[in-house]
Amino acid sequence: MEVLQKDNGQKGMFYIELNNSLAAEMTYVWAGKDRIIIDHTDVSEALKGKGAGKQMVSKAVDFAREKGIHIIPLCPFAKSVFDKVVEFRDVL
């Protein structure tokens, strides 16, 4: 399962495609130059229970570490992942 990313400098998304259609997405908006706000996560029935959401959060964490930025997880799902995975908290 490959997590892809789109970013236009103001907002972006991490997403997973299945059979050339969107199967999961986690959207974010930039808050200044040094942080993103994760505001929504949606996973299709086809990927529910397969770790797709957590993989997208993991990709966001990798992105934040690479860019030296922080994440504000306003989305309840993303926040729950940060609450459970201590190793991700360095980007909060």
ZAMAR-462392 format. One record per atom (N, C-alpha, C): x, y, z; residue in three letters. Coordinates in pm, whole numbers, plus 32768, in hexadecimal, padded with zeros to 4 digits. Each point is the difference from the previous one (the first is absolute). Example, Ala and Ser with C-alpha at 12.3 -4.5 7.8 and 13.67 -1.06 7.14 Angstrom:
ZAMAR-462392
85277DC7830Cala
7FA780778000ala
805A80788000ala
7FDD80697FB8ser
805280778006ser
7FB3806D8049ser
This chain:
ZAMAR-462392
80567F8B8000met
7FAA80758000met
805A807B8000met
7FFD804A7F93glu
805580757FF4glu
7FB3807F8024glu
803A80508059val
7FC480808025val
803E806C7FA9val
7FAC80477FB8leu
802C806B7FA7leu
7FE380878041leu
8037806C7FC7gln
7FEA80858038gln
7FF080677F92gln
7FA5805D8019lys
7FF180777FADlys
800C8078805Dlys
803F806C7FD2asp
800E80798052asp
800D80777FA1asp
7FAD80668014asn
800880767FAAasn
8039807A804Aasn
80397FEA8077gly
803A806E804Cgly
7FA0803F8063gly
7F7F7FE87FF0gln
7F9B8032805Dgln
7FB67F8F8044gln
7FEB7F957FB6lys
7FBE7F8B8037lys
80347F847FB8lys
7FDF7F8D8037gly
80307F867FC1gly
7FB77F888036gly
802E7F8C7FD3met
7FC27F85802Dmet
80617F8B7FEEmet
7FF07FA08058phe
80407F7F7FF2phe
7F8E7FA37FD7phe
801B7FA77FA1tyr
7F917FAF7FCFtyr
80307F797FCBtyr
7FA27FA57FF3ile
80197F7A7FCBile
7F9B7FE77F92ile
80327FD17F8Fglu
7FA87FDD7F91glu
7FF57F697FF5glu
7F8A7FD37FDCleu
7FE67F737FE3leu
7FBA7FF97F7Aleu
80367FB57FA2asn
7FC47FF57F7Basn
7FE680897FC1asn
80628057800Casn
7FFA80887FC5asn
7F9380598039asn
7FD07FE28079ser
7FA1805C8040ser
802B80178091ser
7FD680708035leu
802580278088leu
7FC07FA18065leu
80547FBE8052ala
7FCD7FA08062ala
80118032808Eala
805B805F8016ala
801480398085ala
804480887FEFala
7FDD805D8058glu
804080847FFCglu
8007803D808Aglu
806A804E8014met
8011804D807Amet
802A808B7FD2met
7FAC80638019thr
801A80877FCEthr
803E8058806Cthr
804A80647FD1tyr
803F8060805Dtyr
800680897FC0tyr
801080648054val
8017808A7FD3val
807E80338044val
804780557FB9trp
8077803E803Atrp
7FD68070805Ftrp
804180088071ala
7FEB806B8062ala
80868047800Fala
801880607FABgly
808380407FFCgly
80617FAA7FB2gly
808080158016lys
80677FB87FB5lys
80337F858049lys
7FDC7FF28081asp
803F7F97804Fasp
7FA07F9C8040asp
7F827FFE7FD3arg
7FA57F998035arg
7F8C7FE77FA1arg
7FCE7F84800Bile
7F887FDB7FB5ile
7F967FD48065ile
7F8480147FD9ile
7F8E7FD58052ile
7FBB7F8F7FB6ile
80027F89803Aile
7FB57F907FC6ile
7F6F80138029ile
7FA880107F9Casp
7F7580228020asp
7F997F957FDCasp
80287F9A7FB5his
7F9B7F9C7FD9his
80447F807FD2his
7FC77F908025thr
802D7F7E7FCFthr
7F867FAF7FD6thr
800B7FC17F8Dasp
7F937FAC7FCFasp
803B7F837FC0asp
7FCE7F8C8028val
802F7F807FCAval
7F867FB57FCBval
80097FCF7F86ser
7F907FB87FC2ser
7FEC7F798045ser
7F8C7FC87FEAglu
7FE07F7C8039glu
80677F977FD5glu
8032800C7F86ala
80607F9E7FCBala
80827FFB8051ala
802380708041leu
807E8005804Cleu
7FEC80068097leu
7F848008802Elys
7FE880088091lys
803C7F878047lys
804380198070gly
803B7F96804Fgly
80837FCB7FCBgly
803880407F9Alys
807C7FD07FC3lys
8077805C801Dlys
7FED8060805Agly
806E80588028gly
801A80747FA2gly
7FA5801A7FA2ala
8015806C7F9Fala
800A80888044ala
7FA9801B805Fgly
800280818046gly
808380148049gly
802D7F9B8048lys
807D800C804Alys
807680127FA1lys
7FFD7FBE7F8Dgln
806B80117F9Fgln
8006808F7FCBgln
7F8C803E7FEDmet
7FFE808B7FD2met
8037805D806Cmet
7FDD7FE7807Eval
80388051806Dval
80977FEE8005val
802F7F857FF1ser
808F7FE47FFFser
8047804D7F91ser
7FC280047F8Alys
803A804A7F90lys
80038096801Flys
7F9880338043ala
7FFF808D8028ala
806F801D8063ala
80187FA4805Cval
806C80108062val
808780037FB8val
80157FA57FA1asp
807C7FFF7FB2asp
801180857FB7asp
7F9580337FC4phe
800380807FB9phe
80278071805Ephe
7FC280028076ala
801D80698063ala
80927FFA802Bala
80347F8A8017arg
808C7FF18028arg
805E80307F92arg
7FE37FDB7F83glu
8053802A7F90glu
800480977FF1glu
7F8D80408011lys
7FF480917FEElys
8021804F807Elys
800D7FBD8072gly
80188046807Egly
7F888051802Egly
7F897FCA7FEAile
7F8580468026ile
7FB57FB1806Aile
7F93803C8031his
7FAD7FBF8066his
7F757FE27FC8his
7FBC7FA48043ile
7F797FD87FDAile
7F9F80208072ile
7F8F803B7FDCile
7F918013805Eile
7F907FA27FD2ile
7FE77F95804Bpro
7F9A7F9F7FD6pro
7F7480258032pro
7FB780517FB4leu
7F7780228027leu
7F9E7F917FDEleu
80207FAF7F9Ecys
7FAD7F8E7FDCcys
80017F9B8073cys
7F8C7FD3802Fpro
7FFB7FA28070pro
804D7F7E7FE5pro
7FFC7FCD7F87phe
80497F867FE3phe
80968017800Dphe
803380687FBFala
8090801C8007ala
802B80188090ala
7FAF8049804Clys
80208018808Clys
80097F7D804Dlys
7FA67FA27FE4ser
80037F808046ser
807F7FB27FE0ser
8030800A7F85val
807D7FBD7FDDval
8074803F804Dval
800680848006phe
806B8042804Cphe
7FF87FDC8094phe
7F867FF18035asp
7FF07FD9808Casp
80377F74801Aasp
7FF47FA77F9Elys
802A7F758011lys
80927FE77FDElys
8037804A7FA0val
80887FE67FCFval
805F806B8033val
80447FE0806Cval
805A805F8043val
806F802F7FA0val
802E7FA87FA8glu
806F80217FA5glu
7FDD80707F9Eglu
7F81801C7FECphe
7FD880687FA2phe
7FFA808B8041phe
800580058082arg
7FE4807E8047arg
806B806C7FF0arg
80747FDD7FCCasp
806A80647FF0asp
7FDA806D7F9Basp
7F9B7FE67FADval
7FD980667F9Dval
7F888053802Dval
7FCF7FE68078leu
7F8E804F8033leu
802D8088802Fleu
